[in-house]
Amino acid sequence: MVKFAVICANNMNRSMEAHYQLKRQGYNIRSYGTGSQVRLPGPTAAQPNIYSFGTAYDKIYNELKAQDKTLYARNGLLNMLNRNRGVKQAPQRFQNETASYDVIFTCEERVFDAVCEELLNRSGMQSKPVHVINIEIEDNPKEATVGAKTVLELAYRIVESKDLEQDMDEIIEDIQNRMPHKLLYTVCFY
């Protein structure tokens, strides 16, 4: 079975929507963030809510609900956190992860760069390839849902491939032509 990971900055919106969609379809999927901390909108742009990776979604949900239920229901954070706590316990940071994957999806170019840099820093001593694909997804609930459909289509095509090394360029080109997101692709090594 193909092992997938999906990664955004905070492991809250884009990666979790894709994780949720792929998990519902039975794929072997994990999700992560690459930031130094989890940053969520606060009462103002200058007052974000900041959490450490590993803080349970349930705890974040309850804190934000107690802080200002109306605000966080209106801006969609409570709905997002409710979805997340049904998928896994807490946001995880990719740089702290030791598992290896066959395919890693990222949700924006700076995350793609951070993932590739992390994989290069690990030295590729296993000589195991990992396909890293960036799907440029705007960080809002609507675009996260649309982006998850692109990730799902990629996952379907990858799993259906009889020879991924041979087929990947064609898969990327086909999805790029049919879906609304800009894609980047490279191969790194564990």
C-alpha positions in Angstrom: 0.0 0.0 0.0 1.3 3.5 -0.9 2.2 5.5 2.1 1.1 9.2 1.8 1.8 12.3 3.8 0.2 15.7 3.3 1.8 18.8 4.8 1.0 22.5 5.3 2.4 25.1 7.6 0.2 24.4 10.7 -1.4 21.0 10.2 -4.8 22.6 10.7 -6.6 23.5 7.5 -5.2 22.4 4.1 -3.3 19.3 5.2 -6.1 18.2 7.5 -8.9 18.6 4.9 -6.8 16.4 2.5 -6.0 14.0 5.4 -9.8 13.8 6.1 -10.7 13.2 2.5 -8.0 10.6 1.8 -8.7 8.8 5.1 -12.4 8.5 4.2 -11.4 6.8 1.0 -9.2 4.3 2.8 -5.7 5.6 1.9 -2.7 5.2 4.1 -2.3 8.9 5.0 -0.6 11.0 7.7 -0.5 14.8 8.0 2.0 17.4 9.3 3.0 21.0 9.5 6.4 22.6 9.0 6.1 25.8 11.0 7.8 26.4 14.3 4.5 26.7 16.1 0.8 26.3 15.2 -0.7 29.8 14.4 -4.4 30.4 14.2 -6.3 33.6 13.6 -7.1 35.5 16.8 -9.4 38.4 17.7 -7.1 40.6 15.5 -4.4 40.0 13.0 -1.9 41.2 15.6 -3.2 38.8 18.2 -3.0 35.2 16.7 -3.6 32.2 18.8 -0.3 30.3 19.0 0.1 26.7 20.1 2.9 24.1 20.2 2.7 21.2 17.9 1.3 18.3 19.9 -1.4 20.4 21.6 -4.6 18.3 21.2 -7.2 19.6 18.8 -9.7 19.1 21.5 -7.9 21.4 23.9 -7.5 24.1 21.2 -11.2 23.7 20.3 -12.3 24.1 24.0 -10.0 27.1 24.6 -11.2 29.0 21.5 -14.8 28.2 22.3 -14.4 29.5 25.8 -12.4 32.6 24.5 -15.0 33.7 22.0 -17.5 31.1 20.7 -19.2 33.6 18.3 -16.0 34.8 16.7 -14.5 31.4 16.2 -17.8 29.8 15.0 -18.2 32.7 12.5 -14.7 32.5 11.1 -14.9 28.7 10.8 -12.2 27.7 13.3 -14.5 25.7 15.5 -15.8 23.7 12.5 -12.2 23.1 11.3 -11.1 22.0 14.7 -14.1 19.7 15.2 -13.2 18.0 11.9 -9.6 17.7 12.9 -10.3 16.1 16.2 -12.3 13.4 14.4 -9.2 12.7 12.2 -6.3 12.6 14.7 -5.4 13.8 18.2 -3.1 16.8 17.6 -1.1 18.7 15.0 2.3 17.2 14.3 5.5 18.8 13.0 7.1 17.1 10.0 10.7 17.9 11.1 10.1 15.8 14.3 8.8 12.8 12.3 11.0 9.8 11.5 8.6 7.7 9.4 9.2 7.5 5.6 6.6 7.9 2.9 6.3 7.0 -0.8 4.6 10.3 -1.7 4.4 13.6 0.2 1.9 16.3 -0.8 2.6 19.8 0.2 0.1 22.7 0.1 2.2 25.7 -0.7 5.6 26.4 -2.2 7.4 27.5 1.0 6.2 24.2 2.7 7.5 22.3 -0.4 10.9 24.0 0.1 10.9 23.2 3.8 10.1 19.6 3.2 12.7 19.2 0.5 15.3 20.9 2.7 14.5 18.6 5.6 14.8 15.5 3.4 18.1 16.8 2.1 19.3 17.3 5.7 18.5 13.7 6.5 21.2 12.7 4.0 19.3 10.1 2.0 21.2 7.3 3.6 18.5 4.7 2.8 18.5 5.6 -0.9 14.7 5.3 -0.8 12.9 7.7 -3.2 10.0 9.9 -2.1 7.9 11.8 -4.6 7.2 15.3 -3.3 4.4 17.1 -5.0 3.2 20.6 -4.2 -0.4 21.6 -4.8 -0.6 25.4 -4.4 -3.7 25.8 -2.2 -4.8 29.1 -0.7 -5.2 28.8 3.1 -9.0 29.1 3.6 -11.7 26.5 4.1 -13.2 26.7 0.6 -9.8 26.4 -1.2 -8.7 23.6 1.2 -11.8 21.6 0.1 -11.0 22.2 -3.6 -7.3 21.4 -3.0 -8.2 18.2 -1.2 -10.0 17.0 -4.4 -6.8 17.6 -6.3 -4.8 15.6 -3.7 -7.4 12.9 -3.9 -7.2 12.7 -7.7 -3.4 12.5 -7.5 -3.5 9.8 -4.9 -6.0 7.8 -7.0 -3.8 8.0 -10.1 -0.6 7.2 -8.1 -2.2 4.1 -6.5 -3.5 2.9 -9.9 -0.1 3.2 -11.5 1.7 0.0 -12.3 5.1 1.7 -12.5 5.1 5.0 -10.6 8.7 5.9 -11.6 7.7 5.7 -15.2 4.2 7.2 -14.9 4.7 10.1 -12.5 5.5 12.8 -15.1 2.4 11.9 -17.1 0.2 11.9 -13.9 1.5 15.3 -12.9 1.0 16.7 -16.4 -2.5 15.3 -16.7 -3.6 16.6 -13.2 -2.0 20.0 -14.0 -4.1 20.3 -17.2 -7.4 19.2 -15.5 -7.3 20.7 -12.0 -7.1 24.4 -10.9 -3.9 24.2 -8.9 -0.3 24.9 -9.9 1.8 21.8 -9.2 5.5 21.4 -8.4 7.2 18.0 -8.4 10.6 16.5 -7.4 12.1 13.3 -6.1 14.0 13.3 -2.8 15.5 10.4 -0.9 15.4 9.0 2.6 
